[in-house]
Each structure stands twice: as structure tokens, then as C-alpha cells.
Amino acid sequence: MAKRAERPGDPIKLIGLLWKPTEAVSRSGLTPRRVTDAAIAVADAEGLDALTIRRIAGDLGVSPMALYPHVAGRAELIELMLDAVAAEVYATGPPPAEAATWRARIERVAQANWDHHMAHPWTVDVAPGRPVPGPGVSGKYEAELVALDRLGLGDIEMDQTLTAVLGLVSSAARGVISMRRVWQESSLTDVQWWESVAPALAAAMGGVSYPIAQRVSTTVGETTGMSTDPEGAFRLGLDMLLDGLAHRIK
């Protein structure tokens, strides 16, 4: 089980790292971007649990001490990683604001963030807190707000709507990523796992019946092959959210 990564404690130092990075090559041949890219590669492949200063230094062929002129520690490195991958979300393809309708714009925002989490699963493991926005995160936020602008929403409603969309995406993405990790660690599919525990569960329940829960869970399992369907919930939830928004902005 992946641990939730903590946020760094010194926001002032982090602001300097994010907004005023030096790209001068040190004697070790490193730059902050090269260190960040190496860290992203490790996290994408193995998760944040594998991310240590020693590991990154080894991959770069330098001593751990050679990294500290560029990053103060692991927590700060993760912030640089988050900002770097945030800058990629709308780097390819047309921006959300160019979609033909307001609904298509928001759907593009949601899909881009879904793809972002699937490409970088470790992003769902970073604990919420008071993130310091760097240029990547700030540019992403601006692109997403443009998609919501001029719909008749107030500024607070725009931010809340975006938060609702991104929260729906990240919650469902976390569910999918968690399930994939379980599958990687187990030799059983969800259906096989339930079949293996069903007799013991039935005996423990002692004849207690939950007919609607049994009907629904059976349908989900037979239809999707999974105990739950986070991606399906994301798609349906987004449609329902946008249907509600359509009534609000009439």
C-alpha cells in the first residue's frame, strides 16, 4: 500500500525553487530539471515509496550530496515533480477553451486530468494541504478557469465547480489506481477473490439478508468483472454534475 506523501514545511524556500530555479549546470552535471525528471521517472515506474534522494542520486550516477544544491529534500522534490507534470496536462492537443461548447470544455478538463493521473499514478498519493503553486500548477489552473469563464458563474462558483470536477476525477482515479495495485500484488481477480471469501462471509453473517445490496453487487461484478467500478462512477458522476450545472446557468 502506497503511503501518502507529506508536503514540505518551508513555503518560502519552495517558492524560490519553483519560480526562480537556476538552470546552471553544477560540477556534477546536474540541473534542477534533470533531477526532477529523474525523480518523475522513478515515481511513474515504481511509486513514491521508491523515491529517495539516494535512489535518484544513484540513477543519475552521482552522490546523494550532489543533489542538495538543487533540492532541499524529498518533500521539496515531490513539489517540483508535481509542478512539472502539471505543466504537461494541456501541453499537447487543443486547450479546453477551444472546445465548441461549455460542456465539451469541462469534459476536456476532466479527461485531461484523468489521463494525467493514469500517466502519473503517484500524484494521487500526495497528501492534500497548502500546496504552493508553481508555474506549472498556476498555468493549469488558469487554463481550467478559462473553460469556466463567461458561463454566468461568480468567481467563487467557478472555483467550486472546478474543485468539484477535479475532486471527482482524483477520487475515481485513486480508486482505479488502488485496484490496479491490488491486482498486481494478488494472483486473483476481484471475482475470484469474492468467490474465495464468500463461503466464510455467508457463514459469519448467519443468514442475515441484504437483498438490494446483494442484487446490486452481483450485477456490478457480473457486468464489470470488478467489485466496484470507479471509472464508470467518474463518467456517470461527471454527466450528472454537468446536467446540474446546465440548469444553474440557464
Long-range contacts (C-beta under 8 A, 24 or more apart in sequence): 1-181, 2-47, 2-48, 2-49, 2-122, 2-125, 2-181, 3-48, 3-49, 3-125, 4-125, 4-126, 4-127, 5-48, 5-75, 5-78, 5-122, 5-125, 5-126, 5-127, 6-75, 6-127, 6-129, 7-75, 7-79, 7-126, 7-127, 7-129, 7-130, 7-131, 8-72, 8-73, 8-75, 8-76, 8-78, 8-79, 9-75, 10-72, 11-130, 11-132, 13-72, 13-76, 14-76, 14-79, 14-132, 15-132, 17-71, 17-72, 17-76, 17-79, 17-80, 18-79, 18-80, 18-83, 18-132, 18-133, 18-134, 18-135, 19-134, 19-135, 26-66, 26-69, 26-70, 28-62, 28-66, 29-62, 30-60, 30-62, 30-66, 30-67, 30-70, 31-70, 32-70, 32-71, 32-80, 33-84, 34-60, 35-60, 35-67, 35-70, 35-71, 35-77, 35-80, 36-71, 36-77, 36-80, 36-81, 36-84, 37-84, 39-77, 39-78, 39-80, 39-81, 40-81, 40-84, 40-85, 40-120, 43-81, 43-120, 43-122, 44-119, 44-120, 44-121, 44-122, 47-121, 47-122, 47-125, 48-78, 48-122, 48-125, 48-126, 51-77, 51-78, 51-122, 53-77, 78-126, 79-131, 79-132, 79-134, 80-134, 82-123, 82-126, 82-131, 82-134, 82-136, 82-137, 83-133, 83-134, 83-135, 83-136, 83-137, 84-136, 85-116, 85-119, 85-120, 85-123, 85-136, 86-116, 86-134, 86-136, 86-137, 86-139, 86-140, 87-135, 87-136, 87-139, 87-140, 88-116, 88-136, 89-113, 89-116, 89-140, 89-143, 90-139, 90-140, 90-143, 95-143, 95-146, 96-143, 96-144, 96-146, 96-147, 97-143, 97-146, 97-147, 99-147, 102-147, 102-148, 102-151, 102-249, 103-242, 103-246, 105-147, 105-148, 106-147, 106-148, 106-165, 106-242, 106-245, 107-238, 107-242, 108-147, 109-144, 109-147, 109-162, 109-165, 109-166, 110-165, 110-168, 110-169, 110-234, 110-238, 113-165, 113-166, 113-169, 113-170, 113-173, 114-169, 114-172, 114-173, 114-234, 117-169, 117-170, 117-173, 117-174, 117-177, 118-173, 118-176, 118-177, 121-177, 121-180, 124-170, 124-173, 124-174, 124-177, 151-245, 151-249, 152-249, 153-248, 153-249, 161-245, 164-241, 165-238, 165-241, 168-234, 168-237, 168-238, 168-241, 169-234, 171-230, 172-230, 172-231, 172-233, 172-234, 172-237, 173-230, 173-234, 174-230, 175-228, 175-230, 175-233, 176-230, 176-231, 179-226, 179-228, 179-230, 189-225, 190-221, 190-225, 190-226, 190-227, 191-221, 191-225, 193-227, 194-221, 194-227
